[in-house]
Amino acid sequence: MYGMKDKAIEKLIQAEAKRQFEGLEMIPSENHTSTDVLKALGSRLTDKYSEGYPGKRYYGGCEFVDQVENLARDRAKKLFGVDHANVQPYSGSPANLAVYFALVDPGDTVMGMHLYYGGHMTHGLKVNFSGTLYHSVQYHTGKDGYLDYDEMAGMVTKEKPKLIFVGATAYPRIFDWKKLRDIADLNKAWLVADISHIAGLVVGGVHPSPVGFADVITTTTHKTLRGPRGAMILCNGNPSSPLKAVERKAENLPTLIDRAIIPGLQGGPHNHQTAAIAVALGEAATPEFKAYAKQIVKNAQTLAKELAGKGYNLVTGGTDNHLLLIDLTNKKIIGAEAEAALGKAGITVNKNTVPFDPRPPFSPSGIRMGTPALTTRGMKESEMVQVAEWIDTAITHSSDEKILNKLSNDIKTLAKQFPLPSDK
Ligand SMILES: Cc1ncc(COP(=O)(O)O)c(C=O)c1O
């Protein structure tokens, strides 16, 4: 299909494409990119070195990659409504690392949501750089699964963090950015919104934007935003701050961020990735994308309603966004077993901790699933009703190979009616 000389790799690429096409990808951080995004990723831009920023490079021959990066930056600024965008972070984790590097010093107190309650590793987990280089204090959700804003406020007053990360990898509800700003202001802390999961929902107008509340916003580009793997750091401030002896104040944020990326952390930007980000941002600015974002949420809410109706215990009782977190304790099955059974049937989800999980993180009580990828394929509410039925059958009959086999065939039949963007 690709006509590659390296048959070993070609075969694996084809096998993965087939797996995606014939199954249902329900990992909420995944999506299916457009053919234009794939074309930009597979272009000659990957050959080019261009350390620095447009107009200020350490390499010659950058006249075209400068234009690519400027387009990506301009589209990001317009789409999110900010005056500065750095599109060079290699991925979400390095983007977050850059923000710490820009705004705090090793040993400073930082705050983030605990991984087991929905946060990301880079938000201060003890075994991550963010929990070893910095004095990390972690906030949680309440028993109801909702972010515990009161606990956060108390922690800020007591621990006096200099920086607070807000954003999640497994949180099904909306963030109240105004409340979070007020909490950060209790200690004049930097508020960093990591909207990696929800960026597509934010630009689609179905999740409130942190712009105007957070000092800095980080996001991956490959989840609901539906771009290539990559990340961006967004902020407002005066981009013409002098480069020397920059004070850590709001007006200097663009300079602090840019310097943290290079020379602070990274070398040459991945120009093919930057071009693909520009393409995705162009796509995300269309009315079709707005409709897509709305449908992601409608689909997730339909799935939530159906599964709740079948006795599934949804953390917070439902969802406002693209994902569901399900505590399987009452179903007498653990997350890993459900993940395996669903996998055999052709539905890819991941095992996940649930708030106050009594089980260890490698064998947690729950599963996490989402609708961005299925929605990209054109699935709507009626398909979600069917998918919920299949999920329930697979979990209820998790060790019945015959039933799982039959499910796998039914799922393939449906999946093939909804091609991936590149197969359309
Ligand atoms: C909230 C959040 N931040 C950051 C990241 C890190 O992104 P990456 O995997 O690209 O390093 C993720 C990825 O899952 C995430 O969910």
The ligand as a Gaussian input file, in Angstrom:
#p B3LYP/6-31G(d) Opt

LIG

0 1
 C       -2.979000      16.271000      30.749000
 C       -1.779000      15.778000      30.014000
 N       -0.661000      16.498000      30.009000
 C        0.451000      16.082000      29.370000
 C        0.492000      14.894000      28.702000
 C        1.769000      14.441000      28.090000
 O        1.773000      14.375000      26.739000
 P        2.837000      13.449000      25.963000
 O        2.383000      12.052000      26.136000
 O        2.750000      13.979000      24.577000
 O        4.194000      13.694000      26.573000
 C       -0.659000      14.098000      28.659000
 C       -0.648000      12.808000      27.940000
 O       -1.338000      11.895000      28.193000
 C       -1.815000      14.536000      29.351000
 O       -2.934000      13.798000      29.385000

